[in-house]
Amino acid sequence: MLEICVDTIGGVAAAIKGGAGRVELCSSLSEGGLTPSAGLMRAAAKLPIPCYAMIRPRSGLFGFSESEAEIMLADIAMVQEAGLAGVVLGAQGDDGGLNMPLLAQLIAAAGDLGKTLHRVIDVVPEPLIALDQAMELGFERVLTSGAEPLAPDGAPLIAKMVSRAEGRLSVMPGCGLTADNVAEVMAVTGVHEVHAACSVKVSGDLAFSDFDPPGGRFETSQSEIREMVSQISR
């Protein structure tokens, strides 16, 4: 199954038409994905595909202040109000590992929502320990590039995560996956679901370039999604 990360309602529509099985709903994918707006959450909840909302109040790494934690709790409440399927969470403690008390608080607030641990697992000192902690906390999946910039390069660690999890949660590779490499990564690691953006550049050379993110603006591509789905389904 393919999960697509999107930051527009048009991206959700493209994911549906392309055959994706789930959406990670964000804002600002150019910054790695931040919490989507309330309006986008409500619009996505009306569509016939499970949508998980990213809960990340700012860019950068994942050590959050008490004030930011309060914002995250309020955003989780908004996800519940909107009627989305789940949340995507992650937080680091002072030692760089998972912030277990904060994550436990966020998970409790999420209640029956689905729960994905995001790529915080790729920046902690001990990813396999973090995987054990994710299972202890009750996450249903972890999104990971195998502690490498790109998931194909992290495939050996991803395979270890799959073996260690023993089916207690899903390990979902993401970052750098394309229709050309996704089948091989799935075969090498033994995963059953993957995560990608499947986006194409649509702008970036305008006179007022400050209205676009660095590197230009990208949009979710229905054709790219369909091509990747076809490789996953082979």
C-alpha positions, -999 to 999 in steps of 0.1 A, spaced: 0 0 0 12 35 -8 8 65 15 12 99 0 22 130 19 3 161 6 -1 198 17 -31 208 -5 -66 196 -10 -56 191 -47 -29 168 -35 -55 147 -16 -76 145 -48 -45 134 -68 -37 107 -42 -72 93 -45 -73 93 -83 -38 79 -85 -47 49 -63 -30 57 -30 -43 39 1 -38 66 26 -27 103 29 -4 120 54 -19 155 55 5 184 61 12 220 55 46 232 42 61 200 28 90 222 17 99 223 55 94 185 60 57 188 67 40 208 95 5 206 110 -22 213 84 -48 240 88 -82 233 104 -99 241 70 -77 216 52 -84 189 78 -121 194 75 -120 193 37 -99 161 37 -121 144 62 -150 145 36 -130 125 10 -131 87 7 -95 79 18 -80 77 53 -61 109 62 -35 112 90 -26 147 101 10 156 108 13 171 143 44 193 141 41 229 152 74 242 135 103 231 114 135 218 127 142 189 150 118 175 175 126 189 210 94 207 219 88 233 246 58 231 270 41 258 250 46 238 218 33 207 235 1 226 244 -3 235 207 2 199 197 -25 188 221 -49 214 207 -41 203 171 -48 167 180 -82 178 194 -88 196 160 -80 163 142 -106 146 163 -131 174 156 -125 173 119 -130 135 118 -97 124 103 -84 89 107 -52 95 126 -22 115 136 15 115 129 37 123 159 72 125 172 92 142 199 127 141 213 139 144 249 170 162 262 191 131 255 181 130 218 160 99 223 122 97 222 105 120 247 84 92 263 64 113 287 53 138 260 46 111 235 25 92 261 5 124 267 0 130 230 -11 94 224 -35 95 253 -50 127 239 -53 110 205 -76 83 219 -89 60 192 -71 78 163 -46 59 143 -10 68 153 22 69 132 56 77 147 73 100 121 110 102 111 121 113 145 132 77 146 158 86 120 175 112 141 176 95 176 208 80 188 194 44 188 167 38 162 161 2 173 156 12 209 132 39 196 114 12 177 109 -8 209 96 23 226 72 30 198 57 -5 203 55 1 240 37 34 234 11 18 211 21 32 177 7 13 148 35 22 124 68 40 121 78 61 91 116 58 85 143 62 60 165 38 79 185 66 95 198 76 61 188 107 40 171 83 15 152 51 23 170 30 -4 203 36 14 187 28 48 172 -5 36 195 -27 58 183 -9 90 147 -9 78 149 -47 73 163 -50 109 134 -30 121 109 -52 103 125 -83 119 126 -68 153 89 -56 152 77 -91 144 44 -77 131 36 -58 163 37 -26 142 42 -17 105 76 -3 94 69 21 65 99 33 44 98 69 31 120 95 15 136 89 -19 112 62 -31 102 63 -67 85 39 -92 120 29 -102 132 17 -68 101 10 -46 97 -27 -56 133 -35 -48 131 -17 -14 100 -36 -5 116 -69 -15 148 -62 4 131 -50 36 99 -71 37 76 -41 42 40 -40 31 34 -2 29 56 27 17 54 65 19 62 90 -9 54 125 -21 52 118 -58 54 155 -66 66 175 -96 79 210 -97 54 236 -109 71 269 -102 103 285 -89 116 310 -115 92 339 -109 102 375 -104 88 375 -69 104 343 -59 99 349 -21 63 337 -26 77 302 -34 98 281 -11 135 277 -18 138 254 -48 104 261 -61 68 249 -55 58 213 -60 25 197 -66 13 161 -60 13 142 -94 -15 118 -101 5 101 -128 35 96 -105 13 80 -79 -3 57 -104 31 46 -117 43 38 -82 11 20 -73 16 -2 -104 51 -11 -92 39 -20 -57 10 -41 -71 32 -63 -94 
